[in-house]
Amino acid sequence: MEPPVVTVRAPDGTRLADVTVEGGHARIDPPDAASHPLVAAVAGQMERTATRPRPRPSC
């Protein structure tokens, strides 16, 4: 199964970066976009939630 990829876009729609989390660490493409505050926030949130157990469906 492929890890989820999130595309981060600026408010004007410009693509800033793609963020993927594997093994609890974010990979940002392109790497120099990591200094952008929005990309850093998304990557940080993805890292924090990647290790959290997901609830099982109740069906």
TIRO-2110 file (N, C-alpha, C; in Angstrom, 1 decimal):
// TIRO-2110
0.8, -1.2, 0.0, N, 1, A
0.0, 0.0, 0.0, CA, 1, A
0.9, 1.2, 0.0, C, 1, A
0.6, 2.2, -0.9, N, 2, A
1.3, 3.4, -1.0, CA, 2, A
1.0, 4.3, 0.2, C, 2, A
1.9, 5.0, 0.7, N, 3, A
1.6, 6.0, 1.8, CA, 3, A
0.9, 7.2, 1.2, C, 3, A
0.0, 7.8, 2.0, N, 4, A
-0.8, 9.0, 1.4, CA, 4, A
0.1, 10.1, 1.1, C, 4, A
-0.2, 10.8, 0.0, N, 5, A
0.5, 12.0, -0.4, CA, 5, A
-0.5, 13.2, -0.3, C, 5, A
0.0, 14.3, 0.3, N, 6, A
-0.8, 15.5, 0.4, CA, 6, A
-0.1, 16.6, -0.4, C, 6, A
-0.9, 17.2, -1.3, N, 7, A
-0.3, 18.3, -2.0, CA, 7, A
-0.7, 19.6, -1.3, C, 7, A
0.3, 20.4, -0.9, N, 8, A
0.1, 21.6, -0.2, CA, 8, A
0.1, 22.8, -1.2, C, 8, A
-1.0, 23.6, -1.2, N, 9, A
-1.1, 24.7, -2.1, CA, 9, A
-1.2, 26.0, -1.4, C, 9, A
-0.7, 27.0, -2.0, N, 10, A
-0.8, 28.4, -1.4, CA, 10, A
-2.3, 28.8, -1.6, C, 10, A
-2.7, 29.9, -0.9, N, 11, A
-4.1, 30.3, -1.1, CA, 11, A
-4.5, 30.7, -2.5, C, 11, A
-3.5, 31.1, -3.3, N, 12, A
-3.8, 31.4, -4.7, CA, 12, A
-3.8, 30.2, -5.6, C, 12, A
-3.6, 29.0, -5.0, N, 13, A
-3.7, 27.8, -5.8, CA, 13, A
-2.3, 27.2, -6.3, C, 13, A
-1.3, 28.0, -6.1, N, 14, A
0.1, 27.6, -6.5, CA, 14, A
0.5, 26.3, -5.7, C, 14, A
1.0, 25.3, -6.4, N, 15, A
1.5, 24.1, -5.7, CA, 15, A
2.8, 24.5, -5.0, C, 15, A
2.8, 24.2, -3.7, N, 16, A
4.0, 24.4, -2.9, CA, 16, A
4.9, 23.2, -2.8, C, 16, A
4.2, 22.1, -2.4, N, 17, A
5.0, 20.8, -2.2, CA, 17, A
4.0, 19.6, -2.1, C, 17, A
4.6, 18.4, -2.2, N, 18, A
3.9, 17.2, -1.9, CA, 18, A
4.5, 16.7, -0.6, C, 18, A
3.7, 16.3, 0.3, N, 19, A
4.2, 15.7, 1.6, CA, 19, A
3.7, 14.3, 1.7, C, 19, A
4.7, 13.4, 2.0, N, 20, A
4.4, 12.0, 2.3, CA, 20, A
5.1, 11.6, 3.6, C, 20, A
4.4, 10.8, 4.4, N, 21, A
5.0, 10.3, 5.7, CA, 21, A
5.2, 8.8, 5.5, C, 21, A
6.4, 8.4, 5.8, N, 22, A
6.8, 7.0, 5.8, CA, 22, A
7.7, 6.8, 7.0, C, 22, A
7.3, 5.8, 7.8, N, 23, A
8.1, 5.5, 9.0, CA, 23, A
8.0, 6.6, 10.0, C, 23, A
7.0, 7.4, 10.0, N, 24, A
6.9, 8.5, 11.0, CA, 24, A
7.6, 9.7, 10.7, C, 24, A
8.2, 9.8, 9.5, N, 25, A
9.0, 11.0, 9.1, CA, 25, A
8.4, 11.5, 7.8, C, 25, A
8.3, 12.8, 7.7, N, 26, A
7.8, 13.5, 6.5, CA, 26, A
8.8, 13.6, 5.4, C, 26, A
8.4, 13.3, 4.2, N, 27, A
9.3, 13.5, 3.0, CA, 27, A
8.6, 14.6, 2.2, C, 27, A
9.3, 15.7, 1.9, N, 28, A
8.8, 16.9, 1.3, CA, 28, A
9.4, 17.0, -0.1, C, 28, A
8.6, 17.1, -1.1, N, 29, A
9.1, 17.2, -2.5, CA, 29, A
8.5, 18.5, -3.1, C, 29, A
9.3, 19.5, -3.5, N, 30, A
10.7, 19.6, -3.4, CA, 30, A
11.2, 19.9, -2.0, C, 30, A
12.4, 19.4, -1.6, N, 31, A
12.9, 19.6, -0.3, CA, 31, A
13.1, 21.0, 0.2, C, 31, A
13.4, 22.0, -0.7, N, 32, A
13.6, 23.3, -0.3, CA, 32, A
12.3, 24.0, 0.1, C, 32, A
11.1, 23.4, -0.2, N, 33, A
9.8, 23.9, 0.2, CA, 33, A
9.6, 23.7, 1.7, C, 33, A
10.4, 23.0, 2.4, N, 34, A
10.2, 22.7, 3.8, CA, 34, A
10.3, 23.9, 4.7, C, 34, A
11.0, 25.0, 4.2, N, 35, A
11.1, 26.2, 5.0, CA, 35, A
9.8, 27.0, 4.9, C, 35, A
8.9, 26.7, 4.0, N, 36, A
7.6, 27.5, 4.0, CA, 36, A
6.8, 27.1, 5.2, C, 36, A
6.2, 28.1, 5.9, N, 37, A
5.5, 27.8, 7.1, CA, 37, A
4.3, 26.9, 6.9, C, 37, A
3.6, 27.0, 5.8, N, 38, A
2.4, 26.2, 5.6, CA, 38, A
2.8, 24.7, 5.3, C, 38, A
3.9, 24.5, 4.6, N, 39, A
4.4, 23.2, 4.3, CA, 39, A
4.9, 22.6, 5.6, C, 39, A
5.6, 23.3, 6.4, N, 40, A
6.1, 22.8, 7.7, CA, 40, A
5.0, 22.4, 8.6, C, 40, A
3.9, 23.2, 8.7, N, 41, A
2.8, 22.9, 9.5, CA, 41, A
2.1, 21.6, 9.1, C, 41, A
1.9, 21.5, 7.8, N, 42, A
1.2, 20.2, 7.3, CA, 42, A
2.1, 19.0, 7.5, C, 42, A
3.4, 19.1, 7.3, N, 43, A
4.3, 18.0, 7.5, CA, 43, A
4.3, 17.6, 9.0, C, 43, A
4.4, 18.6, 9.9, N, 44, A
4.4, 18.4, 11.3, CA, 44, A
3.1, 17.7, 11.8, C, 44, A
2.0, 18.1, 11.3, N, 45, A
0.7, 17.5, 11.6, CA, 45, A
0.6, 16.0, 11.1, C, 45, A
1.1, 15.8, 9.9, N, 46, A
1.1, 14.5, 9.3, CA, 46, A
2.0, 13.5, 10.1, C, 46, A
3.2, 14.0, 10.6, N, 47, A
4.1, 13.2, 11.4, CA, 47, A
3.4, 12.8, 12.7, C, 47, A
2.7, 13.8, 13.4, N, 48, A
2.1, 13.6, 14.7, CA, 48, A
1.0, 12.6, 14.5, C, 48, A
0.2, 12.6, 13.5, N, 49, A
-1.0, 11.7, 13.4, CA, 49, A
-0.6, 10.4, 12.7, C, 49, A
0.6, 10.3, 12.1, N, 50, A
0.9, 9.0, 11.4, CA, 50, A
1.1, 7.9, 12.4, C, 50, A
1.5, 8.1, 13.6, N, 51, A
1.8, 7.1, 14.6, CA, 51, A
0.6, 6.8, 15.5, C, 51, A
-0.4, 7.6, 15.4, N, 52, A
-1.6, 7.5, 16.2, CA, 52, A
-2.5, 6.3, 15.7, C, 52, A
-2.9, 5.4, 16.6, N, 53, A
-3.7, 4.3, 16.2, CA, 53, A
-5.1, 4.8, 15.7, C, 53, A
-5.5, 4.2, 14.6, N, 54, A
-6.8, 4.6, 14.0, CA, 54, A
-7.9, 3.7, 14.6, C, 54, A
-9.0, 4.3, 14.9, N, 55, A
-10.1, 3.5, 15.4, CA, 55, A
-10.6, 2.5, 14.4, C, 55, A
-11.0, 1.3, 14.9, N, 56, A
-11.5, 0.3, 14.1, CA, 56, A
-13.0, 0.6, 13.8, C, 56, A
-13.4, 0.3, 12.5, N, 57, A
-14.9, 0.5, 12.2, CA, 57, A
-15.7, -0.4, 13.1, C, 57, A
-16.9, 0.0, 13.4, N, 58, A
-17.8, -0.7, 14.3, CA, 58, A
-18.9, -1.5, 13.5, C, 58, A
-18.6, -1.8, 12.2, N, 59, A
-19.7, -2.5, 11.5, CA, 59, A
-19.6, -4.0, 11.5, C, 59, A
END
